[in-house]
Amino acid sequence: MSAPRRVQGFSGLQQAFDEVRFGGTRTLNLRASLPTAAEAATRVDSWLRQHQMQQSGEVLVVTGRGNNSEDGISVVREASIRAFHDLKKKGVIEGFAEHTAGSFVVTLAPIKAVHAAAARRNAPAPLPPPAAPPTLSILSNATRDALRVLAERSLDSLGIHDRGPFVETEMLRLFGELGAKMGEGPAAERERRLRAAIDAAMDAYD
């Protein structure tokens, strides 16, 4: 019968606890093989993707502290952190936290998170609303929006489906046409009459 393995010091105790918590299958030890930064990033990426598919929950990535590295900075640790950030954006991991000075606990995301992240990346950027013609700046936002809708309906009635380049011109045309019938009076009253005329014109398209 072999003697039980003795644990030496705090680091040995920490390692023993990690072995109980993660075991060999959920621990990636980069420190043991001394990879380059590029090799470390590739291994972290593929290993974490594999464990996401296995739904491993939490895993341990050992990078080392870089005591023997130039300037005392572990290139493996830095490359791993960059990989973690990238994989979080891609929905592979939910997050990571420093476990010891030379290791990280990584929480894996559910598999569906990868598809959700891909959908967000592939979604087209929303187009900004077209700028209101400068001469309409005296109108309230509500009146300009109503005039824009009327201009779009007018262009639709003409069979112009690529309305973008023509909306502003049509808004100006309609503003001039309807505004000429508003008569004199305070600006607020004239805008109220203009809004009523716009609503009546839109009713004609319904």
Sequence and secondary structure as in RCSB ss.txt:
>XXXX:A:sequence
MSAPRRVQGFSGLQQAFDEVRFGGTRTLNLRASLPTAAEAATRVDSWLRQHQMQQSGEVLVVTGRGNNSEDGISV
VREASIRAFHDLKKKGVIEGFAEHTAGSFVVTLAPIKAVHAAAARRNAPAPLPPPAAPPTLSILSNATRDALRVL
AERSLDSLGIHDRGPFVETEMLRLFGELGAKMGEGPAAERERRLRAAIDAAMDAYD
>XXXX:A:secstr
        HHHHHHHHHHHHHHTTTTEEE TTT   HHHHHHHHHHHHHHHHHTT  EEEEE    TTSGGG  H
HHHHHHHHHHHHHHTTSEEEEEEEETTEEEEEE  THHHHHHHHHHHS          GGGTTS HHHHHHHHHH
HHHHHHHTT    GGGHHHHHHHHHHHHHTTS SS HHHHHHHHHHHHHHHHHHH 
